[in-house]
Amino acid sequence: MDRARERRLKATGKWFKTVKKKSLWLNHIFPVLLVLGFIFYIINLQEEKMTNLLADEIKQLIKERYYEYLEEGYESFEAMELAKRDVHETKESEIDNYNEMYNSSFEVD
């Protein structure tokens, strides 16, 4: 093996054989996966912003109900619990109404 290396060194000036350029999955598939992952990340950021908007709206509703209950004379903790319960019940009834509408058939002009 050393003789082959010595001959190669004399002929080409290199001690080791040059390795053929291999087409690894890292050169093709991995960058594509990185780009796809980045696209999904961007999409999820947009969905998170929408979720944050909904969360902000819910917080605002709870805050409004909280102040209404405070004006009625409830204690702070009790007013907050009642406000949260009201918003939760409203959400449940709205979802039920949506499900009824979605599952029923109706005529459109």
Backbone as a ProteinNet text record, in pm:
[ID]
protein_1_A
[PRIMARY]
MDRARERRLKATGKWFKTVKKKSLWLNHIFPVLLVLGFIFYIINLQEEKMTNLLADEIKQLIKERYYEYLEEGYESFEAMELAKRDVHETKESEIDNYNEMYNSSFEVD
[TERTIARY]
82.9	0	87.8	198.3	288.1	349.4	376.6	434	336.6	208.7	109.1	100.4	113	107.9	231.4	346.9	470.2	464.9	414.7	399.9	303.1	194.6	94.9	155.4	237.6	301.3	394.9	470.2	560.9	482.6	374.7	301.2	212.6	141.6	42.7	79.1	171.8	207.7	115.5	28.9	-64.2	-38.8	-43.1	-16	-136.6	-258.7	-379.1	-455	-536.9	-622.7	-728.4	-762.5	-872.6	-1002.3	-1088.6	-1216.4	-1312.2	-1388.7	-1489.2	-1592.2	-1636.7	-1738.1	-1867.2	-1910.4	-2030.2	-2151.7	-2259.5	-2385.4	-2459.5	-2435.6	-2496	-2635.3	-2716.3	-2850.8	-2843.4	-2731.8	-2714.5	-2701.7	-2652.2	-2634.6	-2764.6	-2862.5	-2985.2	-3109.8	-3128.9	-3253.6	-3254.4	-3144.2	-3139.7	-3170.9	-3113.7	-3151.7	-3300.1	-3356.5	-3499.5	-3580.9	-3540.9	-3610.7	-3597.5	-3482	-3463.1	-3555.4	-3566.6	-3653.5	-3798.7	-3840.4	-3978.5	-4005.9	-3910.9	-3927.1	-3940.4	-3861.8	-3870.1	-4006.2	-4057.7	-4190.6	-4297	-4293.9	-4391.9	-4378.3	-4256.5	-4233.7	-4300.9	-4285	-4346.8	-4498.4	-4552.9	-4698.2	-4747.5	-4676.1	-4716.8	-4707.8	-4613.3	-4606.7	-4732.4	-4779.7	-4900.5	-5021	-5031.2	-5142	-5134.4	-5012.9	-4996.3	-5042.3	-5015.9	-5063.1	-5215	-5278.5	-5424.2	-5474.7	-5407.2	-5445.3	-5429.3	-5322	-5301.3	-5410.4	-5457	-5566.4	-5691.4	-5719.8	-5835.6	-5817.8	-5699.7	-5673.4	-5689.2	-5642.6	-5658.2	-5805.1	-5882.7	-6025.7	-6095.4	-6058.6	-6117	-6078.6	-5952.2	-5908.8	-5987.7	-6012.9	-6088.6	-6232.4	-6293.6	-6429.6	-6432.9	-6334.8	-6328.9	-6311.8	-6226.2	-6202.6	-6331.3	-6406.4	-6532.2	-6631.6	-6645.1	-6737.4	-6691.9	-6562.4	-6505.9	-6547	-6531.4	-6568	-6718.2	-6798.1	-6943.6	-6978.2	-6914.1	-6941.4	-6889.7	-6778	-6729.3	-6828.9	-6886.8	-6985.9	-7110.6	-7141.6	-7258.4	-7232.1	-7106.3	-7076	-7008.4	-6968.6	-6897.9	-6753.7	-6696.7	-6555.7	-6469.8	-6344.4	-6256	-6240.2	-6206.8	-6185.4	-6312.9	-6424.6	-6552.4	-6593	-6567.9	-6601.4	-6520.9	-6393.2	-6309.3	-6357	-6390.2	-6438.5	-6571.2	-6660.3	-6788.4	-6768	-6675.9	-6648.5	-6592.6	-6499.3	-6443	-6550.3	-6635.1	-6741.8	-6838.5	-6874.2	-6964.6	-6906.5	-6781.1	-6717.6	-6708.9	-6677.4	-6670	-6806.6	-6911.7	-7046.8	-7090.5	-7056	-7088.9	-7019.7	-6893.4	-6818.1	-6884.1	-6923.4	-6986.6	-7117.8	-7198.3	-7326.9	-7305.7	-7204.8	-7177.2	-7127	-7044.1	-6995.7	-7111.8	-7201.8	-7318.7	-7404.9	-7426.1	-7504	-7435.9	-7306.5	-7232.3	-7246.6	-7231.8	-7243.5	-7383.2	-7485.8	-7622.6	-7639.6	-7589.2	-7600.9	-7523.1	-7405.9	-7320.6	-7380.6	-7440.9	-7495.9	-7636.2	-7702.4	-7837.3	-7832.5	-7942.9	-7952.8	-8045.3	-8012.3	-8096	-8090.4	-8191	-8199.9	-8135.3	-8069.6	-8005.4	-8075.7	-8112.2	-8181.9	-8095.3
-118.2	0	125.1	120.4	235.9	260.2	152.5	168.9	242.9	204.8	271.6	419.2	448.2	588.3	665	599.2	665	692.8	595.6	617.1	731.8	733.8	840.6	975.9	978.4	1102.5	1154.4	1064.1	1103.9	1151.2	1078.5	1109.9	1233.5	1246	1353.9	1458.3	1429.1	1522.3	1510.1	1408.5	1388.5	1251.7	1245.3	1120.6	1027	1083.1	1000.2	1016	915.2	924.3	1030.4	1101.2	1196.3	1117.9	1156.4	1087.8	1145.1	1055.9	1102.1	1186.8	1290.6	1375.5	1295.4	1273.1	1193	1283.7	1232.5	1305	1257.4	1324.8	1285.8	1343.5	1280.7	1332.5	1468.1	1491	1619.9	1734.5	1704.8	1809.8	1846.3	1757.5	1782.8	1783.1	1676.5	1661.3	1749.5	1756.5	1832.7	1981.2	2048.1	2188.3	2206.2	2111.6	2119.1	2106.8	2014.1	1998.8	2123.9	2187.3	2311.2	2421.6	2433.4	2536.1	2507.6	2381.6	2346.3	2373.5	2339.1	2366.3	2515	2596.4	2741.4	2793.9	2740.4	2781.8	2747	2626.5	2587.9	2674.8	2711.9	2800.3	2935.5	2990.2	3119.4	3108.2	2998.4	2978.6	2970.6	2898.6	2886.7	3019.7	3103.8	3237	3316.5	3304.2	3375.2	3323.5	3190.6	3133	3175.8	3185.6	3226.8	3370.7	3455.4	3593.2	3596.8	3511.5	3506.1	3455.7	3356.6	3304.6	3412.2	3490.1	3598.2	3703.2	3729.4	3825.2	3774.2	3645.8	3587.4	3591.1	3559.8	3563.1	3704.7	3802.7	3942.3	3981.5	3933.4	3963.8	3900.6	3776.8	3708.6	3780.4	3821.8	3895.3	4025	4092.1	4216.6	4191.3	4083.3	4048.2	4019.4	3942.7	3910.6	4038.2	4126.9	4253.1	4335.5	4343	4418.2	4358.5	4225.1	4158.7	4177	4171.9	4188.8	4324.6	4429.3	4562.8	4576.1	4508.6	4509	4446.5	4333	4267.2	4348.5	4417.2	4504.5	4616.7	4673.7	4779.9	4728.8	4598.9	4540.2	4512	4523.3	4507.8	4377.2	4297.1	4172.3	4203.2	4113.6	4125.1	4098.1	4140.3	4132.3	3988.8	3896.1	3757.1	3696.1	3720.6	3665.5	3725.4	3854.4	3919.8	3858.6	3829.8	3770	3630	3550.3	3414.9	3417.4	3505.5	3517.5	3563.2	3656.3	3705.6	3593.6	3515.9	3403.8	3301.2	3271.3	3173.9	3223.2	3351.8	3407.4	3395.5	3430.8	3423.9	3279.4	3189.2	3046.8	2994.8	3029.3	2985	3045	3170.2	3234	3162.2	3127.2	3054.7	2921.1	2848.8	2718.5	2731.8	2831	2845.6	2887.3	2972	3011.5	2894	2809.6	2690.4	2595.9	2580.2	2495.1	2548.8	2680.1	2740.1	2718.6	2733.7	2710.8	2565.5	2470.9	2328.9	2295.9	2353.4	2330	2381.3	2500	2557.6	2475.9	2433.7	2357.4	2221	2158.6	2024.4	2025.1	2137.5	2141.4	2183.2	2155.6	2200.1	2321.5	2415.5	2534	2580.7	2654.9	2701.1	2837.4	2853	2979.8	3037.3	3165.7	3228.5	3234.8
0	0	0	74.5	76.9	-60.4	-136.2	-269.8	-361	-350.8	-434.4	-397.9	-271.7	-228.3	-275	-267.8	-312.9	-462.5	-541	-685.5	-712.1	-638.3	-654.3	-620.1	-514.3	-471.9	-580.9	-644.1	-751.5	-873.9	-904.9	-1028.3	-1013.4	-902.5	-889.4	-785	-699.7	-594.2	-473.5	-471.5	-359.5	-298.9	-168.1	-97.6	-102.8	-86.4	-85.8	-216.5	-248.8	-366.5	-342.8	-449.1	-435.5	-436.5	-348.7	-335.4	-438.3	-500.3	-595	-520.7	-586.3	-523.9	-515.2	-392.4	-371	-364.1	-410.6	-403.4	-279.1	-167.6	-41.1	-28.3	54.6	78.8	147.2	218.3	285.8	185.6	68.1	-31.5	-102.1	-100.8	-176.9	-90.5	-15.8	59.6	184.6	254.9	379.7	358.5	258.2	236.4	203.4	129.1	98.6	226.8	314.2	442.1	527.9	524.9	600.4	548.9	417.7	359.3	394.2	382	417.5	565.1	650.9	792.9	820.2	749	766.3	720.5	610.8	561.7	664.1	718.2	820.8	945.5	979.6	1094.1	1071.6	952.5	919.3	924.4	870.6	873.5	1017.2	1101.2	1241.7	1314	1277.6	1337.1	1304.2	1180.1	1140.5	1219.1	1235	1311	1457.2	1509.6	1648.6	1667.1	1568.3	1576	1579.1	1497.8	1498.2	1632.8	1688.2	1819.6	1925.6	1915	2011.2	2000.1	1878.1	1862.1	1932.1	1917.1	1982.7	2134.1	2181.7	2325.6	2379.7	2303.9	2347.4	2353.9	2256.3	2256	2376.6	2408	2523.7	2652.8	2662.7	2782.2	2797.4	2686	2690.3	2737.6	2687.2	2731.9	2882	2928.6	3072.3	3153.6	3105	3175.8	3185.7	3074.6	3075.2	3174.1	3169.7	3262.9	3406.7	3427.7	3561.6	3619.6	3540.3	3589.4	3611.2	3528.7	3550.2	3684.6	3714.7	3842.7	3961	3942.2	4049.9	4077.7	3972.2	3990	4060.6	4041.5	4107.5	4254.8	4296.7	4438.5	4475.9	4380.8	4411.4	4451	4530.4	4566.4	4442.5	4446.8	4330.3	4279.1	4371	4329.5	4272.2	4341.4	4297.3	4162.2	4143.5	4016.6	3902.3	3927.3	3822.8	3787.7	3886.8	3861	3785.1	3823.6	3753	3609.3	3587.5	3452.2	3364.5	3419	3343.1	3309.7	3407.7	3384.2	3277	3281.8	3180.7	3040	3026	2894	2847.7	2939	2902.7	2859	2932.2	2895.7	2762.7	2739.3	2611.9	2497.2	2518.4	2415.5	2385.5	2490.9	2472.1	2395.1	2429.1	2360.2	2215.1	2188.7	2050.8	1968.4	2028.5	1957.8	1930.5	2028	2006.5	1893.3	1889.6	1781	1646.7	1643	1519.2	1475.4	1568.9	1534.7	1484.7	1546.7	1500.3	1357.8	1331.3	1198	1096.7	1133.9	1043.7	1010.8	1109.1	1090.6	1029	1027.8	972.9	826.6	758.6	620	615.6	530.5	516.8	372.6	334.7	195.9	182.3	70.4	39.8	-81.3	-74	-187	-309.1
[MASK]
+++++++++++++++++++++++++++++++++++++++++++++++++++++++++++++++++++++++++++++++++++++++++++++++++++++++++++++

